Amino acid sequence: MYDRRQFLGAIGLPAAAVACTGVRPELLPAGLLEGEGGGPDDEDFWFEVGRAFTVDRTLVNFNNGGVSPSPAFVQDAMKRHLDFSNSAPPYTMWRVLEPQREGLRERMAGAFGCDKEELAFTRNASESLQICQLGFDLERGDEVLTTNQDYPRMLTTFRQRARREGIELTAISIPTPAEDTDEIVRLFEEAITDRTRLILMCHAINITGQILPVREVVAMARRRGIPVIVDGAHSFAHFAFKFPDLDCDYFGTSLHKWLFAPHGTGLLYVRKDKIADLWPLMAASEKQDHDIRKFEEIGTHPAANTLAVGEALTFHLGLGAERKEARLRYLRDAWAKRLLEHDRVRLNTSLDPRFSCGIGNVQIEGVDSGPLNSWLWNEHRILTTPIYHAEFEGIRVSPSVYSTMEEIDRFCTAVEHVIAHGLTS
């Protein structure tokens, strides 16, 4: 973890150049054209971005890593689709709206660099990942490998398979923070045995924001014939990448986090030549064996949520992935570097842009993170998330593109009060 001494030794390094490219979002004011602003510290620009949201400004929401609000025009699109659905559902929802997801599938594939026949729409990252976790044939004694920092629901999924089918789960420990790619690959490789059949790994860990070297682990595992399922719940639309950058075969994510899509939307990527051998979570006909849409067979479902993902994608492309990434990291650095000036502050998140972005995990030595989290809410209406792990604790802090520097200051001032006076009113 980072402490004040390590931080002070590093701040003399020059900041990385920030690319501000992307499609101009039609919803933003006409004066905010490409090249005319929008850098990570351009508060006028980000003020206008924030106006696209309908967030409650009586509180500070720094738990966007849990679920994010959608811009108003995304909400409006969903309501419009829902109203139309209810006018004559067997016709409007099934025959008019449902086919429209194919156009969205093509747009999503184009934006993130894959074939549209490799993308399925789901309800969240958990559903996407469980399709993969439960879709492989495993036998008693087979091992699956992950880390002890993976998402609890996904660990629970494998533990249920262990109870039911007799497979074995191995969860390795990784450094916090982790800043050595070779070490992470080595830790995974050293844990592989002749019974290892599957690996699950996070692209970005939910409790710290740690970015893991997916491409390198996938390459190592592929040489050994071991599939890798990638949990991208906190990476997709958070920082700039495309599927070819990861070279993975299986990737699941939520769209209601960093893409700002309607709540209850997710995405599953399966490389085309891997689709046939992966069982769907709910039964599909044999003729769909090679069809990515077999993973969407869940019975009657709303069209409105998924179709409004199109507006969320428009918003994301309008901001530009690189510009959005730069702003999220700028906000994280603003509070993290300020708090690191205090001796008792420990940061469980790397400040190296290769290994983190907008999420940070911070601990005050001598202060229990759970009561700190409650105090921030009860006394200051600031939302964060308490994190307790066997190897560390802290509060997870995750601002978003609508967050303001005034809110960063409000959070830091409250935490500095605790550093100086403890958990007092």
C-alpha positions, -999 to 999 in steps of 0.1 A, spaced: 0 0 0 10 36 -5 19 58 25 29 95 27 67 89 24 63 68 -8 39 93 -23 61 124 -17 90 106 -34 69 101 -65 51 133 -71 80 149 -89 74 126 -119 58 143 -149 21 136 -154 12 113 -184 -1 131 -214 -38 129 -217 -55 123 -250 -88 143 -255 -102 126 -286 -136 113 -291 -169 119 -309 -186 152 -300 -217 144 -279 -247 160 -294 -262 165 -259 -235 188 -248 -235 226 -254 -224 236 -289 -193 255 -277 -177 224 -263 -161 210 -295 -132 187 -298 -100 206 -292 -118 234 -274 -117 220 -239 -126 188 -221 -93 182 -204 -94 164 -170 -92 197 -151 -116 217 -174 -142 223 -147 -165 243 -171 -166 213 -195 -173 188 -167 -199 210 -152 -218 208 -185 -214 170 -185 -227 168 -150 -259 186 -161 -268 156 -183 -275 137 -150 -304 140 -126 -284 133 -95 -292 145 -59 -268 172 -51 -277 172 -14 -254 142 -10 -221 131 -24 -223 98 -43 -188 83 -43 -201 48 -47 -205 47 -85 -186 15 -85 -218 -2 -71 -243 12 -96 -243 44 -115 -270 68 -125 -279 72 -161 -280 105 -180 -314 120 -184 -317 112 -221 -309 75 -213 -337 74 -188 -360 91 -213 -352 65 -239 -360 37 -215 -393 52 -205 -402 58 -241 -395 21 -250 -414 10 -219 -445 31 -228 -445 18 -263 -441 -18 -251 -472 -15 -229 -494 -3 -258 -496 -38 -272 -468 -60 -258 -471 -91 -280 -467 -68 -310 -448 -38 -298 -423 -55 -275 -418 -88 -293 -422 -78 -330 -411 -42 -331 -386 -35 -303 -370 -69 -298 -355 -70 -333 -340 -36 -327 -314 -51 -304 -296 -63 -335 -287 -28 -345 -275 -21 -310 -254 -54 -310 -237 -41 -342 -230 -7 -326 -216 -22 -294 -194 -46 -314 -181 -17 -336 -173 4 -306 -154 -22 -287 -137 -40 -315 -153 -74 -319 -177 -93 -341 -214 -87 -334 -218 -125 -333 -196 -126 -302 -218 -103 -280 -248 -112 -259 -269 -89 -238 -275 -99 -202 -288 -83 -170 -255 -78 -152 -220 -90 -149 -230 -118 -125 -253 -133 -151 -226 -130 -178 -199 -146 -156 -222 -173 -143 -230 -183 -178 -193 -190 -182 -187 -204 -147 -215 -228 -150 -212 -234 -187 -180 -255 -186 -182 -292 -181 -162 -300 -150 -157 -333 -131 -151 -341 -95 -116 -332 -85 -111 -306 -113 -97 -274 -101 -106 -238 -108 -82 -210 -100 -89 -174 -90 -77 -148 -65 -90 -141 -30 -99 -106 -42 -124 -117 -68 -160 -106 -65 -178 -125 -37 -208 -136 -59 -184 -152 -84 -165 -170 -56 -199 -182 -43 -207 -196 -77 -176 -218 -78 -181 -228 -41 -216 -240 -50 -202 -261 -78 -177 -274 -52 -205 -284 -29 -226 -299 -56 -201 -315 -80 -170 -319 -60 -148 -295 -79 -120 -277 -60 -115 -239 -58 -81 -224 -53 -79 -187 -45 -44 -172 -46 -33 -141 -27 -19 -111 -47 -1 -80 -35 -21 -49 -26 -15 -28 -46 1 -49 -73 26 -31 -96 46 -59 -111 29 -76 -141 54 -105 -141 47 -112 -105 10 -115 -111 15 -139 -140 39 -159 -120 15 -162 -90 -12 -175 -113 12 -199 -131 27 -213 -99 -8 -222 -87 -16 -242 -117 -16 -280 -113 -23 -309 -136 -60 -307 -125 -65 -270 -132 -93 -267 -158 -103 -230 -156 -92 -196 -144 -113 -167 -134 -97 -133 -130 -107 -96 -127 -97 -70 -152 -103 -44 -125 -108 -56 -89 -139 -41 -74 -126 -36 -39 -94 -16 -48 -97 -7 -85 -65 -27 -92 -61 -34 -129 -47 -68 -136 -26 -80 -166 -54 -99 -184 -36 -103 -217 -5 -117 -201 -23 -142 -179 -45 -153 -208 -14 -159 -230 2 -179 -202 -29 -200 -196 -36 -205 -233 -1 -221 -237 -13 -246 -211 -47 -251 -226 -66 -235 -197 -95 -211 -205 -97 -178 -187 -129 -161 -178 -124 -123 -174 -146 -103 -150 -148 -69 -166 -176 -54 -143 -153 -25 -133 -132 -21 -165 -158 -18 -193 -162 19 -202 -142 29 -172 -109 32 -189 -100 29 -226 -95 -6 -241 -110 -29 -267 -114 -66 -268 -84 -72 -290 -63 -55 -263 -71 -83 -239 -71 -112 -264 -94 -131 -241 -121 -157 -250 -147 -149 -223 -155 -115 -208 -185 -105 -187 -195 -70 -176 -223 -48 -162 -234 -18 -183 -251 0 -154 -217 9 -138 -193 28 -160 -213 29 -193 -242 46 -174 -267 23 -190 -301 15 -174 -300 -6 -143 -302 -43 -150 -281 -44 -182 -250 -64 -189 -229 -78 -217 -212 -111 -224 -184 -116 -249 -175 -151 -261 -150 -156 -289 -169 -171 -319 -151 -204 -320 -158 -209 -282 -196 -204 -283 -206 -240 -292 -188 -256 -263 -202 -232 -236 -236 -242 -222 -261 -214 -217 -274 -206 -182 -310 -213 -193 -318 -240 -219 -316 -232 -256 -324 -254 -286 -297 -275 -303 -300 -254 -334 -286 -224 -314 -254 -242 -303 -232 -219 -324 -254 -188 -319 -243 -161 -293 -281 -154 -288 -285 -187 -270 -271 -169 -239 -300 -145 -241 -326 -172 -237 -342 -162 -204 -379 -161 -212 -400 -129 -213 -379 -99 -206 -382 -61 -211 -369 -46 -243 -367 -11 -229 -337 -16 -206 -315 -31 -233 -325 -7 -261 -317 23 -240 -281 11 -238 -279 27 -272 -282 62 -257 -256 53 -230 -232 42 -257 -238 75 -276 -230 94 -244 -198 73 -238 -186 78 -274 -194 115 -272 -172 120 -242 -145 98 -257 -131 69 -238 -96 84 -233 -111 117 -221 -134 100 -197 -106 78 -183 -84 109 -178 -112 127 -158 -119 97 -136 -82 93 -128 -79 130 -122 -107 129 -96 -92 99 -79 -58 115 -78 -73 147 -64 -86 131 -32 -59 104 -29 -29 127 -32 -44 152 -8 -51 126 18 -17 109 14 -1 141 28 -12 128 62 10 102 79 -18 79 90 -33 75 55 -27 43 36 -38 38 0 -46 2 -11 -46 13 -47 -17 20 -70 -13 55 -83 5 42 -114 -19 47 -144 -11 13 -157 -27 -3 -127 -57 18 -117 -81 45 -128 -111 60 -110 -116 37 -81 -95 40 -49 -94 23 -15 -81 43 14 -75 35 51 -69 57 81 -46 39 106 -64 35 139 -99 41 125 -122 12 117 -134 16 81 -170 5 88 -177 32 114 -158 57 92 -181 48 63 -212 52 85 -199 85 99 -193 100 65 -229 92 56 -246 101 89 -227 134 94 -219 145 59 -242 126 35 -212 112 17 -217 77 1 -186 54 1 -183 16 6 -166 -1 35 -142 -29 25 -130 -56 48 -106 -82 34 -85 -108 52 -54 -88 42 -65 -52 44 -94 -28 50 -105 6 39 -133 25 22 -138 23 -15 -141 57 -31 -155 60 -67 -165 94 -81 -179 97 -116 -179 121 -145 -206 142 -129 -187 146 -96 -173 180 -88 -141 193 -72 -163 209 -45 -175 173 -37 -139 161 -36 -131 189 -12 -161 181 9 -150 144 12 -114 153 19 -123 179 46 -145 153 63 -118 126 63 -92 151 75 -115 160 104 -114 123 114 -76 121 110 -73 151 134 -102 144 159 -114 109 154 -150 100 147 -167 130 164 -195 152 152 
